[in-house]
């Protein structure tokens, strides 16, 4: 895994999911920052120096696709992995439109996530 020292941000309104993903990434030597809302992530400016974003789709206020739109307006250039606990067929179409790397349905296998991150 050659991602040590590079940052991944996690945006999920489920605090337990944020903590779990943070621990998983740390176990691989990956620095991460977790946010429980799209608004707090966008305000953080961490989006400026990450190599990957783990982004929940179904969140209050700004959903994952709305967060993506705000990032697009700011000229982001990093891969996005979408996550959802409630998969809908429309999500697949929207994910393709924003060129998301993948949609992972919760709960997902940690090795699946790490293998995906390792492709970046």
C-alpha positions in Angstrom: 0.0 0.0 0.0 1.8 3.1 -1.2 -0.6 5.7 0.2 1.1 6.4 3.6 1.3 10.1 4.3 -1.5 11.0 1.9 -4.9 12.1 3.2 -8.3 10.6 2.7 -11.4 12.4 3.9 -14.5 10.5 5.1 -17.9 12.3 4.9 -20.7 10.3 6.6 -23.4 11.4 8.9 -23.0 8.2 10.9 -20.3 8.9 13.5 -19.7 5.2 14.1 -19.0 4.7 10.4 -16.6 7.6 10.4 -14.7 6.2 13.4 -14.6 2.7 11.9 -13.2 3.9 8.6 -10.7 6.2 10.3 -9.4 3.2 12.3 -9.3 1.0 9.2 -7.3 3.6 7.2 -5.0 4.3 10.1 -4.2 0.5 10.3 -2.8 0.9 6.7 -0.9 4.0 7.6 -3.3 6.3 5.8 -4.0 9.7 7.3 -7.7 10.5 7.4 -10.1 13.2 8.5 -13.7 12.4 9.2 -16.7 14.7 8.9 -20.3 14.1 9.8 -21.7 16.5 7.3 -20.9 17.8 3.9 -21.0 21.3 5.2 -18.3 20.7 7.8 -16.1 18.9 5.2 -16.4 21.8 2.7 -15.7 24.3 5.4 -12.5 22.4 6.5 -10.5 23.1 3.3 -9.1 19.5 3.6 -10.7 18.9 0.2 -7.7 20.8 -1.2 -5.1 18.3 -0.2 -6.6 14.8 -0.4 -6.1 11.9 -2.8 -9.5 10.3 -2.2 -12.9 11.1 -0.7 -15.2 8.5 0.9 -18.6 10.1 0.5 -21.9 9.0 1.9 -24.8 9.6 -0.5 -27.7 9.8 1.9 -27.1 12.6 4.4 -29.3 15.4 5.7 -28.9 19.0 4.3 -26.3 18.3 1.6 -26.4 14.8 0.2 -23.3 13.2 -1.4 -24.2 14.4 -4.9 -24.7 18.0 -3.7 -21.3 17.8 -1.9 -19.8 16.7 -5.2 -21.5 19.6 -7.0 -19.9 22.1 -4.6 -16.5 20.4 -5.1 -16.9 20.5 -8.8 -17.5 24.3 -8.6 -14.3 24.5 -6.7 -12.3 22.5 -9.2 -11.6 19.4 -7.2 -9.3 16.7 -8.8 -9.4 13.5 -6.7 -11.3 10.2 -6.9 -14.6 9.8 -5.0 -15.9 6.5 -3.6 -19.6 6.7 -2.8 -21.1 4.8 0.1 -24.8 4.2 0.9 -26.9 2.1 3.3 -29.9 2.5 1.0 -29.0 1.6 -2.6 -31.3 3.0 -5.3 -31.1 2.3 -9.0 -30.9 6.1 -9.6 -27.7 6.2 -7.6 -25.9 4.2 -10.2 -26.8 6.6 -12.9 -25.8 9.6 -10.8 -22.5 8.0 -9.8 -21.7 7.4 -13.5 -22.5 11.0 -14.3 -20.1 12.3 -11.7 -17.5 9.7 -12.6 -17.4 8.2 -9.1 -14.9 5.3 -8.8 -17.4 3.1 -7.1 -20.5 2.8 -5.0 -20.1 0.7 -1.9 -23.3 -0.6 -0.2 -23.0 -0.6 3.6 -22.0 -2.7 5.3 -19.1 -3.4 2.9 -16.0 -5.5 3.3 -13.0 -3.6 4.5 -10.7 -5.4 2.0 -12.9 -4.4 -0.9 -12.5 -0.8 0.1 -8.7 -1.1 0.6 -8.3 -2.9 -2.7 -10.2 0.0 -4.4 -8.1 2.6 -2.7 -4.9 0.8 -3.7 -5.8 1.3 -7.4 -5.4 5.1 -7.1 
